[in-house]
């Protein structure tokens, strides 16, 4: 059951990223761009989770890479929330 939930989380993140980036392309609000980039990074993070927990459960530890990708995903959103003006 866990692999199915991991896959659904990755697909949901990807869908959110696509919708946010499409919304940015349509009306140009910069916060949509930063949010879309964040969700694209979260998609990468969820794929790394699937690789870590399902594909390579005992042989490879991807925890550090997963944490680094989560940090890299959140940094654009943090930038957009702090420094971008409407």
C-alpha positions in Angstrom: 0.0 0.0 0.0 2.9 2.4 0.8 4.3 2.4 -2.8 0.9 3.3 -4.2 0.6 6.2 -1.8 4.2 7.4 -2.6 3.3 7.3 -6.3 0.0 9.2 -5.8 2.0 11.9 -3.9 4.5 12.2 -6.7 1.7 12.4 -9.3 -0.2 15.0 -7.2 3.0 17.1 -6.9 3.5 16.9 -10.6 -0.1 17.9 -11.4 0.2 20.9 -9.0 3.4 22.0 -10.6 1.9 21.8 -14.1 -1.2 23.7 -13.1 0.7 26.4 -11.2 3.2 26.9 -14.1 0.3 27.0 -16.6 -1.4 29.6 -14.5 1.8 31.7 -14.4 2.1 31.5 -18.2 -1.5 32.6 -18.5 -1.5 35.6 -16.3 2.1 36.3 -15.2 1.8 36.4 -11.4 5.3 35.7 -10.2 4.1 33.9 -7.0 2.6 31.2 -9.3 6.1 30.7 -10.9 7.8 30.3 -7.5 5.1 27.9 -6.3 5.3 25.9 -9.5 9.1 25.6 -9.2 8.6 24.5 -5.6 6.1 21.8 -6.5 8.4 20.6 -9.3 11.1 20.2 -6.7 8.7 18.4 -4.5 8.0 16.0 -7.4 11.7 15.2 -7.5 11.7 14.7 -3.8 8.8 12.3 -4.0 10.5 10.3 -6.8 13.6 10.1 -4.6 11.4 8.8 -1.8 10.0 6.1 -4.1 13.6 5.1 -5.1 14.7 5.1 -1.5 11.8 3.2 0.0 10.6 0.9 -2.8 13.3 0.4 -5.4 16.4 0.4 -3.2 15.1 -0.3 0.3 18.3 -1.8 1.8 21.1 -1.1 -0.6 21.2 2.6 -1.0 20.4 5.4 1.5 19.0 8.5 -0.2 18.0 10.4 2.9 20.6 13.1 2.5 19.7 13.6 -1.2 16.0 13.7 -0.3 16.6 16.3 2.3 18.7 18.4 0.0 16.1 18.2 -2.8 13.4 19.3 -0.3 15.5 22.3 0.7 16.2 23.2 -2.9 12.5 22.9 -3.6 11.5 25.2 -0.8 14.1 27.9 -1.5 12.4 29.4 -4.6 9.1 29.6 -2.8 10.8 31.3 0.2 12.4 33.8 -2.1 9.1 34.5 -3.8 7.3 35.0 -0.6 9.9 37.3 0.9 11.4 39.4 -1.9 8.8 39.5 -4.6 6.4 42.5 -4.6 3.0 42.6 -6.3 
